[in-house]
Amino acid sequence: MNDKQLQQFFAEHKMDVADKGFSDKVIHRLPEKQRVPGLVWIFGIISTLVVIFSGNYYRVFRVFMAILDTLGWWILPVVSCTIAAAIVFAVASYERRQAIFR
């Protein structure tokens, strides 16, 4: 069964419970969703700026190059593609969940 069939099934078999508006009151009192991904971007940008303006960027670059020399240069595209795939998967599953609950 896919999502569309599940939505159709539950729409056809929806049963309303007489609760005198209690459910609507509860739904309206729930806090709004907070956007956590924005907070992650802010901390990432701040961390990057701190490294750049503190003058430690050369030290970070040297550590990064030492890691690449130790592991091998082939690790860079592997890690980059893995991170990109994880981001794409996370965004797709988030969008899918949002579409289900609309």
C-alpha positions in Angstrom: 0.0 0.0 0.0 1.4 3.4 -0.9 0.8 6.8 0.8 -2.0 7.8 -1.6 -3.9 4.6 -0.9 -3.5 5.1 2.8 -4.7 8.6 2.7 -7.7 7.6 0.6 -8.5 4.7 3.0 -8.4 6.9 6.0 -10.4 9.6 4.3 -13.2 7.1 3.4 -13.2 5.6 6.9 -13.0 8.8 8.9 -15.1 8.8 12.0 -15.8 12.0 13.9 -16.0 11.8 17.7 -18.4 14.2 19.4 -16.0 16.0 21.7 -17.7 19.4 21.7 -14.8 21.2 20.0 -12.1 19.8 22.5 -9.9 18.5 19.7 -10.0 21.8 17.9 -9.1 23.7 21.0 -6.1 21.4 21.7 -4.9 21.7 18.1 -5.0 25.5 18.2 -3.1 25.6 21.5 -0.2 23.5 20.3 3.0 25.5 19.8 4.1 26.3 16.2 6.9 24.2 14.7 10.3 25.7 15.2 12.8 25.8 12.3 15.8 23.9 13.6 17.7 23.7 10.3 18.0 27.5 10.2 19.7 27.3 13.6 22.2 24.7 12.3 23.1 27.1 9.4 23.6 30.0 11.8 26.0 28.0 14.0 27.9 26.7 11.0 28.4 30.2 9.6 29.4 31.6 13.0 31.9 28.8 13.5 33.4 29.4 10.0 33.7 33.1 10.7 35.3 32.5 14.1 37.9 30.2 12.5 38.6 32.7 9.7 38.8 35.8 11.8 40.8 34.2 14.6 43.6 33.5 12.2 43.4 29.7 12.8 42.3 29.0 9.2 45.8 28.0 8.3 46.0 25.6 11.2 42.6 24.1 10.3 43.8 23.8 6.7 47.0 22.0 7.7 45.1 19.5 9.9 42.7 18.9 7.0 45.6 18.3 4.6 47.3 15.9 7.1 44.1 13.9 7.4 43.8 13.7 3.6 47.5 12.7 3.3 47.0 10.0 5.9 43.8 8.5 4.6 44.4 9.2 0.9 42.9 11.7 -1.5 40.2 9.3 -2.6 38.4 9.8 0.7 37.4 13.4 -0.3 34.9 12.5 -3.0 33.6 9.6 -1.1 32.9 11.7 2.0 31.5 14.6 -0.1 29.1 12.3 -2.0 28.1 10.6 1.3 27.3 13.9 2.9 25.4 15.2 -0.2 23.4 11.9 -0.3 22.5 12.2 3.4 21.4 15.8 2.9 19.2 14.9 -0.1 17.7 12.0 1.8 17.0 14.1 4.9 15.3 16.8 2.8 13.3 14.3 0.8 12.0 12.4 3.8 11.2 15.7 5.6 9.2 16.9 2.6 7.5 13.6 2.3 6.4 13.7 6.0 5.2 17.2 5.6 3.1 16.2 2.5 1.5 13.3 4.4 0.3 15.5 7.3 -1.1 18.4 5.2 
